[in-house]
Amino acid sequence: MVAPSATDGQAQLAVFDLSGRRVALILGRGGSTLVWDGRDERTRSPACSGIYFYRLEAGDYRREGKIAVVR
């Protein structure tokens, strides 16, 4: 996902499982491409197959959606 430019220059992509637990947090600069590699941030192991939710934020911009992981 490409994060829109932000006045403070910061952007983040957060990924959550169905229970609401954050699985990953990717930080970057506004205007950059933020990519989730499909790994759990705590264990660094691949996330299980299933539906995940994401939140992309850059300045006042916010977008949410779903991601399907199939292994």
N, CA, C and O atoms as a CHARMM CRD file, in Angstrom:
* protein
*
  284
    1    1 MET  N      0.83800  -1.16400   0.00000 PROA 1      0.00000
    2    1 MET  CA     0.00000   0.00000   0.00000 PROA 1      0.00000
    3    1 MET  C      0.88600   1.23000   0.00000 PROA 1      0.00000
    4    1 MET  O      1.92700   1.26900   0.65600 PROA 1      0.00000
    5    2 VAL  N      0.46200   2.21300  -0.73200 PROA 2      0.00000
    6    2 VAL  CA     1.20700   3.46500  -0.76800 PROA 2      0.00000
    7    2 VAL  C      0.56100   4.42400   0.21300 PROA 2      0.00000
    8    2 VAL  O     -0.62300   4.74000   0.10500 PROA 2      0.00000
    9    3 ALA  N      1.34800   4.87900   1.16300 PROA 3      0.00000
   10    3 ALA  CA     0.85000   5.82900   2.16000 PROA 3      0.00000
   11    3 ALA  C      0.84100   7.22500   1.54700 PROA 3      0.00000
   12    3 ALA  O      1.83100   7.63100   0.93800 PROA 3      0.00000
   13    4 PRO  N     -0.25000   7.96500   1.69500 PROA 4      0.00000
   14    4 PRO  CA    -0.26500   9.33800   1.18600 PROA 4      0.00000
   15    4 PRO  C      0.74300  10.19500   1.93100 PROA 4      0.00000
   16    4 PRO  O      1.15200   9.86300   3.04400 PROA 4      0.00000
   17    5 SER  N      1.13900  11.28900   1.31800 PROA 5      0.00000
   18    5 SER  CA     2.06800  12.20200   1.98700 PROA 5      0.00000
   19    5 SER  C      1.40100  12.78600   3.22000 PROA 5      0.00000
   20    5 SER  O      0.21600  13.11700   3.19700 PROA 5      0.00000
   21    6 ALA  N      2.15600  12.91100   4.28200 PROA 6      0.00000
   22    6 ALA  CA     1.63300  13.44300   5.54400 PROA 6      0.00000
   23    6 ALA  C      2.46400  14.64800   5.94400 PROA 6      0.00000
   24    6 ALA  O      3.65700  14.72000   5.65200 PROA 6      0.00000
   25    7 THR  N      1.81900  15.59800   6.61900 PROA 7      0.00000
   26    7 THR  CA     2.52600  16.80700   7.01900 PROA 7      0.00000
   27    7 THR  C      3.67100  16.50800   7.97100 PROA 7      0.00000
   28    7 THR  O      4.70200  17.17900   7.92700 PROA 7      0.00000
   29    8 ASP  N      3.50600  15.50700   8.83500 PROA 8      0.00000
   30    8 ASP  CA     4.58300  15.16400   9.76200 PROA 8      0.00000
   31    8 ASP  C      5.52700  14.12600   9.16800 PROA 8      0.00000
   32    8 ASP  O      6.52700  13.77000   9.79200 PROA 8      0.00000
   33    9 GLY  N      5.21600  13.63100   7.95700 PROA 9      0.00000
   34    9 GLY  CA     6.10100  12.70000   7.27300 PROA 9      0.00000
   35    9 GLY  C      5.98700  11.25700   7.73100 PROA 9      0.00000
   36    9 GLY  O      6.65100  10.38800   7.16500 PROA 9      0.00000
   37   10 GLN  N      5.16300  10.96700   8.74400 PROA 10     0.00000
   38   10 GLN  CA     5.06900   9.61700   9.28600 PROA 10     0.00000
   39   10 GLN  C      3.85500   8.88500   8.72500 PROA 10     0.00000
   40   10 GLN  O      2.81400   9.49100   8.46900 PROA 10     0.00000
   41   11 ALA  N      4.00200   7.57500   8.53900 PROA 11     0.00000
   42   11 ALA  CA     2.89000   6.72100   8.11900 PROA 11     0.00000
   43   11 ALA  C      3.03600   5.38800   8.83300 PROA 11     0.00000
   44   11 ALA  O      4.14100   4.98400   9.19300 PROA 11     0.00000
   45   12 GLN  N      1.91900   4.70900   9.03500 PROA 12     0.00000
   46   12 GLN  CA     1.98200   3.38400   9.65000 PROA 12     0.00000
   47   12 GLN  C      0.88000   2.49800   9.10000 PROA 12     0.00000
   48   12 GLN  O     -0.22300   2.95000   8.79300 PROA 12     0.00000
   49   13 LEU  N      1.21500   1.23100   8.98500 PROA 13     0.00000
   50   13 LEU  CA     0.27600   0.19900   8.56600 PROA 13     0.00000
   51   13 LEU  C      0.20700  -0.80900   9.70600 PROA 13     0.00000
   52   13 LEU  O      1.20000  -1.46500  10.02000 PROA 13     0.00000
   53   14 ALA  N     -0.96500  -0.93200  10.32600 PROA 14     0.00000
   54   14 ALA  CA    -1.16100  -1.89000  11.41000 PROA 14     0.00000
   55   14 ALA  C     -2.04800  -3.01400  10.90000 PROA 14     0.00000
   56   14 ALA  O     -3.03100  -2.76400  10.20300 PROA 14     0.00000
   57   15 VAL  N     -1.70200  -4.26600  11.25000 PROA 15     0.00000
   58   15 VAL  CA    -2.46700  -5.44100  10.84300 PROA 15     0.00000
   59   15 VAL  C     -2.95800  -6.14200  12.10400 PROA 15     0.00000
   60   15 VAL  O     -2.19500  -6.34500  13.05000 PROA 15     0.00000
   61   16 PHE  N     -4.25500  -6.51600  12.11100 PROA 16     0.00000
   62   16 PHE  CA    -4.88900  -7.13200  13.27900 PROA 16     0.00000
   63   16 PHE  C     -5.53500  -8.45400  12.89200 PROA 16     0.00000
   64   16 PHE  O     -6.00100  -8.61700  11.76400 PROA 16     0.00000
   65   17 ASP  N     -5.56200  -9.40600  13.83900 PROA 17     0.00000
   66   17 ASP  CA    -6.28500 -10.65500  13.59900 PROA 17     0.00000
   67   17 ASP  C     -7.75700 -10.45000  13.96600 PROA 17     0.00000
   68   17 ASP  O     -8.15000  -9.35800  14.37800 PROA 17     0.00000
   69   18 LEU  N     -8.56000 -11.48900  13.81700 PROA 18     0.00000
   70   18 LEU  CA   -10.00400 -11.37100  14.06900 PROA 18     0.00000
   71   18 LEU  C    -10.34500 -11.03900  15.51300 PROA 18     0.00000
   72   18 LEU  O    -11.41100 -10.48500  15.78100 PROA 18     0.00000
   73   19 SER  N     -9.45400 -11.37000  16.45100 PROA 19     0.00000
   74   19 SER  CA    -9.71800 -11.06000  17.86200 PROA 19     0.00000
   75   19 SER  C     -9.29600  -9.63500  18.21600 PROA 19     0.00000
   76   19 SER  O     -9.50100  -9.19200  19.34600 PROA 19     0.00000
   77   20 GLY  N     -8.70800  -8.91700  17.26200 PROA 20     0.00000
   78   20 GLY  CA    -8.28300  -7.53800  17.50900 PROA 20     0.00000
   79   20 GLY  C     -6.84700  -7.40300  17.96300 PROA 20     0.00000
   80   20 GLY  O     -6.38600  -6.29100  18.22000 PROA 20     0.00000
   81   21 ARG  N     -6.12100  -8.51900  18.07100 PROA 21     0.00000
   82   21 ARG  CA    -4.71300  -8.47000  18.48200 PROA 21     0.00000
   83   21 ARG  C     -3.87400  -7.95900  17.31200 PROA 21     0.00000
   84   21 ARG  O     -4.00700  -8.43600  16.18600 PROA 21     0.00000
   85   22 ARG  N     -3.01000  -6.98200  17.59200 PROA 22     0.00000
   86   22 ARG  CA    -2.13900  -6.47800  16.53300 PROA 22     0.00000
   87   22 ARG  C     -1.12900  -7.54900  16.17700 PROA 22     0.00000
   88   22 ARG  O     -0.42300  -8.05800  17.04900 PROA 22     0.00000
   89   23 VAL  N     -1.05600  -7.89000  14.91600 PROA 23     0.00000
   90   23 VAL  CA    -0.14900  -8.90700  14.40500 PROA 23     0.00000
   91   23 VAL  C      1.12800  -8.26500  13.87700 PROA 23     0.00000
   92   23 VAL  O      2.21000  -8.83400  14.01400 PROA 23     0.00000
   93   24 ALA  N      1.01000  -7.08800  13.27700 PROA 24     0.00000
   94   24 ALA  CA     2.17500  -6.42100  12.70200 PROA 24     0.00000
   95   24 ALA  C      1.97600  -4.91600  12.69400 PROA 24     0.00000
   96   24 ALA  O      0.84900  -4.42500  12.63000 PROA 24     0.00000
   97   25 LEU  N      3.08100  -4.19300  12.75800 PROA 25     0.00000
   98   25 LEU  CA     3.07900  -2.73600  12.63900 PROA 25     0.00000
   99   25 LEU  C      4.24400  -2.35900  11.74400 PROA 25     0.00000
  100   25 LEU  O      5.40100  -2.63400  12.06500 PROA 25     0.00000
  101   26 ILE  N      3.93600  -1.73100  10.62800 PROA 26     0.00000
  102   26 ILE  CA     4.95700  -1.31600   9.66800 PROA 26     0.00000
  103   26 ILE  C      4.98200   0.20900   9.68100 PROA 26     0.00000
  104   26 ILE  O      3.95800   0.85100   9.44900 PROA 26     0.00000
  105   27 LEU  N      6.13300   0.77800   9.94700 PROA 27     0.00000
  106   27 LEU  CA     6.30100   2.22400  10.00200 PROA 27     0.00000
  107   27 LEU  C      7.05700   2.69800   8.77600 PROA 27     0.00000
  108   27 LEU  O      7.92100   1.99400   8.25300 PROA 27     0.00000
  109   28 GLY  N      6.72300   3.90400   8.32100 PROA 28     0.00000
  110   28 GLY  CA     7.41700   4.46700   7.16600 PROA 28     0.00000
  111   28 GLY  C      7.12500   5.94300   7.04800 PROA 28     0.00000
  112   28 GLY  O      6.58300   6.56400   7.96300 PROA 28     0.00000
  113   29 ARG  N      7.48600   6.48500   5.92900 PROA 29     0.00000
  114   29 ARG  CA     7.26700   7.89400   5.64800 PROA 29     0.00000
  115   29 ARG  C      6.08900   8.04000   4.71000 PROA 29     0.00000
  116   29 ARG  O      5.83400   7.15900   3.89000 PROA 29     0.00000
  117   30 GLY  N      5.36900   9.14300   4.82300 PROA 30     0.00000
  118   30 GLY  CA     4.28000   9.42200   3.90400 PROA 30     0.00000
  119   30 GLY  C      4.78000   9.39000   2.47400 PROA 30     0.00000
  120   30 GLY  O      5.86800   9.89000   2.18900 PROA 30     0.00000
  121   31 GLY  N      4.01200   8.81400   1.57900 PROA 31     0.00000
  122   31 GLY  CA     4.40800   8.69500   0.18000 PROA 31     0.00000
  123   31 GLY  C      5.19100   7.43800  -0.13300 PROA 31     0.00000
  124   31 GLY  O      5.44900   7.14900  -1.30100 PROA 31     0.00000
  125   32 SER  N      5.58200   6.67400   0.89800 PROA 32     0.00000
  126   32 SER  CA     6.33800   5.44000   0.66900 PROA 32     0.00000
  127   32 SER  C      5.39000   4.25200   0.56400 PROA 32     0.00000
  128   32 SER  O      4.21100   4.35800   0.90400 PROA 32     0.00000
  129   33 THR  N      5.90300   3.13100   0.09800 PROA 33     0.00000
  130   33 THR  CA     5.12600   1.90000   0.02500 PROA 33     0.00000
  131   33 THR  C      5.35700   1.10900   1.30100 PROA 33     0.00000
  132   33 THR  O      6.49800   0.82600   1.66500 PROA 33     0.00000
  133   34 LEU  N      4.27200   0.75300   1.98200 PROA 34     0.00000
  134   34 LEU  CA     4.35300  -0.03000   3.20800 PROA 34     0.00000
  135   34 LEU  C      3.86900  -1.44200   2.88600 PROA 34     0.00000
  136   34 LEU  O      2.77300  -1.62100   2.35400 PROA 34     0.00000
  137   35 VAL  N      4.68500  -2.43900   3.20800 PROA 35     0.00000
  138   35 VAL  CA     4.38100  -3.82500   2.84400 PROA 35     0.00000
  139   35 VAL  C      4.44800  -4.70400   4.08400 PROA 35     0.00000
  140   35 VAL  O      5.42900  -4.68200   4.82700 PROA 35     0.00000
  141   36 TRP  N      3.38800  -5.47700   4.29600 PROA 36     0.00000
  142   36 TRP  CA     3.38600  -6.49200   5.35500 PROA 36     0.00000
  143   36 TRP  C      3.90800  -7.77500   4.73300 PROA 36     0.00000
  144   36 TRP  O      3.38500  -8.23300   3.71700 PROA 36     0.00000
  145   37 ASP  N      4.92600  -8.35100   5.33200 PROA 37     0.00000
  146   37 ASP  CA     5.53700  -9.56900   4.79500 PROA 37     0.00000
  147   37 ASP  C      4.81000 -10.84000   5.22000 PROA 37     0.00000
  148   37 ASP  O      5.26900 -11.94200   4.92100 PROA 37     0.00000
  149   38 GLY  N      3.68100 -10.70200   5.91500 PROA 38     0.00000
  150   38 GLY  CA     2.88400 -11.85900   6.30900 PROA 38     0.00000
  151   38 GLY  C      3.36400 -12.54200   7.57600 PROA 38     0.00000
  152   38 GLY  O      2.91700 -13.64300   7.89700 PROA 38     0.00000
  153   39 ARG  N      4.26800 -11.90100   8.29600 PROA 39     0.00000
  154   39 ARG  CA     4.80000 -12.50300   9.52500 PROA 39     0.00000
  155   39 ARG  C      4.24700 -11.81700  10.76400 PROA 39     0.00000
  156   39 ARG  O      3.93100 -10.62800  10.74800 PROA 39     0.00000
  157   40 ASP  N      4.13700 -12.58500  11.82700 PROA 40     0.00000
  158   40 ASP  CA     3.73000 -12.08200  13.13000 PROA 40     0.00000
  159   40 ASP  C      4.90200 -11.28800  13.71300 PROA 40     0.00000
  160   40 ASP  O      6.03400 -11.77000  13.70800 PROA 40     0.00000
  161   41 GLU  N      4.64400 -10.08500  14.21200 PROA 41     0.00000
  162   41 GLU  CA     5.74300  -9.24200  14.70500 PROA 41     0.00000
  163   41 GLU  C      6.37900  -9.78700  15.98100 PROA 41     0.00000
  164   41 GLU  O      7.53900  -9.48400  16.26300 PROA 41     0.00000
  165   42 ARG  N      5.65100 -10.58100  16.75200 PROA 42     0.00000
  166   42 ARG  CA     6.22300 -11.11200  17.99900 PROA 42     0.00000
  167   42 ARG  C      7.07900 -12.34700  17.75500 PROA 42     0.00000
  168   42 ARG  O      8.19200 -12.45400  18.27000 PROA 42     0.00000
  169   43 THR  N      6.55300 -13.27300  16.96700 PROA 43     0.00000
  170   43 THR  CA     7.25900 -14.55100  16.77600 PROA 43     0.00000
  171   43 THR  C      8.06200 -14.59700  15.48900 PROA 43     0.00000
  172   43 THR  O      8.89300 -15.48700  15.31100 PROA 43     0.00000
  173   44 ARG  N      7.82600 -13.65500  14.59400 PROA 44     0.00000
  174   44 ARG  CA     8.46000 -13.59700  13.26700 PROA 44     0.00000
  175   44 ARG  C      8.13400 -14.82800  12.42700 PROA 44     0.00000
  176   44 ARG  O      8.76200 -15.06400  11.39500 PROA 44     0.00000
  177   45 SER  N      7.14900 -15.61400  12.87000 PROA 45     0.00000
  178   45 SER  CA     6.71500 -16.76600  12.08200 PROA 45     0.00000
  179   45 SER  C      5.59600 -16.31700  11.14300 PROA 45     0.00000
  180   45 SER  O      4.93600 -15.31100  11.40400 PROA 45     0.00000
  181   46 PRO  N      5.37700 -17.05300  10.05400 PROA 46     0.00000
  182   46 PRO  CA     4.30100 -16.68200   9.12800 PROA 46     0.00000
  183   46 PRO  C      2.94100 -16.69700   9.83600 PROA 46     0.00000
  184   46 PRO  O      2.65500 -17.58300  10.64100 PROA 46     0.00000
  185   47 ALA  N      2.12800 -15.71800   9.52600 PROA 47     0.00000
  186   47 ALA  CA     0.78000 -15.66000  10.08800 PROA 47     0.00000
  187   47 ALA  C     -0.05000 -16.80900   9.52300 PROA 47     0.00000
  188   47 ALA  O      0.18000 -17.24600   8.39600 PROA 47     0.00000
  189   48 CYS  N     -0.98900 -17.28600  10.28100 PROA 48     0.00000
  190   48 CYS  CA    -1.87300 -18.37300   9.85000 PROA 48     0.00000
  191   48 CYS  C     -2.79500 -17.88600   8.73700 PROA 48     0.00000
  192   48 CYS  O     -3.05500 -16.69000   8.60200 PROA 48     0.00000
  193   49 SER  N     -3.28300 -18.83700   7.94400 PROA 49     0.00000
  194   49 SER  CA    -4.28200 -18.50700   6.93800 PROA 49     0.00000
  195   49 SER  C     -5.49900 -17.91700   7.62800 PROA 49     0.00000
  196   49 SER  O     -5.85700 -18.33800   8.72900 PROA 49     0.00000
  197   50 GLY  N     -6.13100 -16.95300   6.99300 PROA 50     0.00000
  198   50 GLY  CA    -7.33200 -16.36000   7.56000 PROA 50     0.00000
  199   50 GLY  C     -7.52700 -14.94000   7.08900 PROA 50     0.00000
  200   50 GLY  O     -6.83400 -14.45700   6.19400 PROA 50     0.00000
  201   51 ILE  N     -8.48500 -14.28200   7.71300 PROA 51     0.00000
  202   51 ILE  CA    -8.81000 -12.88900   7.41100 PROA 51     0.00000
  203   51 ILE  C     -8.15300 -11.99800   8.45600 PROA 51     0.00000
  204   51 ILE  O     -8.21200 -12.27700   9.65400 PROA 51     0.00000
  205   52 TYR  N     -7.53000 -10.93300   7.99100 PROA 52     0.00000
  206   52 TYR  CA    -6.89400  -9.94500   8.85900 PROA 52     0.00000
  207   52 TYR  C     -7.42500  -8.57000   8.47000 PROA 52     0.00000
  208   52 TYR  O     -7.86900  -8.36200   7.34100 PROA 52     0.00000
  209   53 PHE  N     -7.37600  -7.65700   9.39700 PROA 53     0.00000
  210   53 PHE  CA    -7.79400  -6.29100   9.14900 PROA 53     0.00000
  211   53 PHE  C     -6.56800  -5.38600   9.17100 PROA 53     0.00000
  212   53 PHE  O     -5.61100  -5.64800   9.90000 PROA 53     0.00000
  213   54 TYR  N     -6.59600  -4.32400   8.37500 PROA 54     0.00000
  214   54 TYR  CA    -5.48100  -3.37600   8.38500 PROA 54     0.00000
  215   54 TYR  C     -6.00200  -1.96900   8.61000 PROA 54     0.00000
  216   54 TYR  O     -7.15600  -1.65500   8.32100 PROA 54     0.00000
  217   55 ARG  N     -5.12000  -1.13200   9.13200 PROA 55     0.00000
  218   55 ARG  CA    -5.37100   0.29800   9.27500 PROA 55     0.00000
  219   55 ARG  C     -4.13900   1.03000   8.77600 PROA 55     0.00000
  220   55 ARG  O     -3.04300   0.84600   9.30500 PROA 55     0.00000
  221   56 LEU  N     -4.31700   1.85400   7.76600 PROA 56     0.00000
  222   56 LEU  CA    -3.23900   2.66300   7.21200 PROA 56     0.00000
  223   56 LEU  C     -3.47800   4.10100   7.64100 PROA 56     0.00000
  224   56 LEU  O     -4.54700   4.65700   7.38800 PROA 56     0.00000
  225   57 GLU  N     -2.48700   4.70700   8.28900 PROA 57     0.00000
  226   57 GLU  CA    -2.60600   6.08700   8.75000 PROA 57     0.00000
  227   57 GLU  C     -1.39600   6.89200   8.30500 PROA 57     0.00000
  228   57 GLU  O     -0.25300   6.44400   8.39500 PROA 57     0.00000
  229   58 ALA  N     -1.68500   8.09900   7.82100 PROA 58     0.00000
  230   58 ALA  CA    -0.63200   9.05200   7.45600 PROA 58     0.00000
  231   58 ALA  C     -1.20900  10.44400   7.66000 PROA 58     0.00000
  232   58 ALA  O     -2.05500  10.89300   6.88600 PROA 58     0.00000
  233   59 GLY  N     -0.75200  11.12100   8.69800 PROA 59     0.00000
  234   59 GLY  CA    -1.32300  12.42600   9.03000 PROA 59     0.00000
  235   59 GLY  C     -2.79600  12.27600   9.36300 PROA 59     0.00000
  236   59 GLY  O     -3.15400  11.47400  10.22500 PROA 59     0.00000
  237   60 ASP  N     -3.66600  13.04300   8.68600 PROA 60     0.00000
  238   60 ASP  CA    -5.11000  12.96100   8.90300 PROA 60     0.00000
  239   60 ASP  C     -5.75900  11.85900   8.08100 PROA 60     0.00000
  240   60 ASP  O     -6.94300  11.57300   8.26300 PROA 60     0.00000
  241   61 TYR  N     -5.01100  11.23700   7.18400 PROA 61     0.00000
  242   61 TYR  CA    -5.54500  10.17700   6.32800 PROA 61     0.00000
  243   61 TYR  C     -5.64300   8.87000   7.10600 PROA 61     0.00000
  244   61 TYR  O     -4.73700   8.50600   7.85600 PROA 61     0.00000
  245   62 ARG  N     -6.76500   8.17200   6.91100 PROA 62     0.00000
  246   62 ARG  CA    -6.94400   6.87200   7.56800 PROA 62     0.00000
  247   62 ARG  C     -7.75600   5.98100   6.64000 PROA 62     0.00000
  248   62 ARG  O     -8.79700   6.39000   6.12400 PROA 62     0.00000
  249   63 ARG  N     -7.27800   4.77700   6.43500 PROA 63     0.00000
  250   63 ARG  CA    -7.99300   3.80700   5.60800 PROA 63     0.00000
  251   63 ARG  C     -7.94100   2.46100   6.30700 PROA 63     0.00000
  252   63 ARG  O     -6.91200   2.07700   6.86300 PROA 63     0.00000
  253   64 GLU  N     -9.05900   1.74700   6.27600 PROA 64     0.00000
  254   64 GLU  CA    -9.14100   0.43200   6.89400 PROA 64     0.00000
  255   64 GLU  C     -9.69800  -0.55400   5.88300 PROA 64     0.00000
  256   64 GLU  O    -10.43400  -0.17500   4.97200 PROA 64     0.00000
  257   65 GLY  N     -9.34400  -1.82200   6.05100 PROA 65     0.00000
  258   65 GLY  CA    -9.85100  -2.84100   5.15200 PROA 65     0.00000
  259   65 GLY  C     -9.47700  -4.22200   5.62500 PROA 65     0.00000
  260   65 GLY  O     -9.02600  -4.40800   6.75500 PROA 65     0.00000
  261   66 LYS  N     -9.67100  -5.20400   4.73800 PROA 66     0.00000
  262   66 LYS  CA    -9.39800  -6.60500   5.06300 PROA 66     0.00000
  263   66 LYS  C     -8.30000  -7.14300   4.16500 PROA 66     0.00000
  264   66 LYS  O     -8.10600  -6.67800   3.04200 PROA 66     0.00000
  265   67 ILE  N     -7.58800  -8.13200   4.68500 PROA 67     0.00000
  266   67 ILE  CA    -6.55700  -8.85300   3.94500 PROA 67     0.00000
  267   67 ILE  C     -6.82400 -10.34100   4.15300 PROA 67     0.00000
  268   67 ILE  O     -7.04800 -10.77400   5.28300 PROA 67     0.00000
  269   68 ALA  N     -6.80400 -11.11200   3.09800 PROA 68     0.00000
  270   68 ALA  CA    -6.94300 -12.56700   3.20900 PROA 68     0.00000
  271   68 ALA  C     -5.56500 -13.18400   3.04200 PROA 68     0.00000
  272   68 ALA  O     -4.85500 -12.88100   2.08300 PROA 68     0.00000
  273   69 VAL  N     -5.18800 -14.05100   3.97800 PROA 69     0.00000
  274   69 VAL  CA    -3.91200 -14.77200   3.90100 PROA 69     0.00000
  275   69 VAL  C     -4.23000 -16.23100   3.65000 PROA 69     0.00000
  276   69 VAL  O     -4.97600 -16.85900   4.40200 PROA 69     0.00000
  277   70 VAL  N     -3.65100 -16.76600   2.57700 PROA 70     0.00000
  278   70 VAL  CA    -3.84700 -18.17200   2.22000 PROA 70     0.00000
  279   70 VAL  C     -2.47800 -18.82300   2.14700 PROA 70     0.00000
  280   70 VAL  O     -1.61800 -18.37800   1.38700 PROA 70     0.00000
  281   71 ARG  N     -2.27000 -19.85400   2.91500 PROA 71     0.00000
  282   71 ARG  CA    -0.98500 -20.56300   2.92300 PROA 71     0.00000
  283   71 ARG  C     -1.14300 -21.91900   2.31400 PROA 71     0.00000
  284   71 ARG  O     -0.17400 -22.67300   2.22700 PROA 71     0.00000
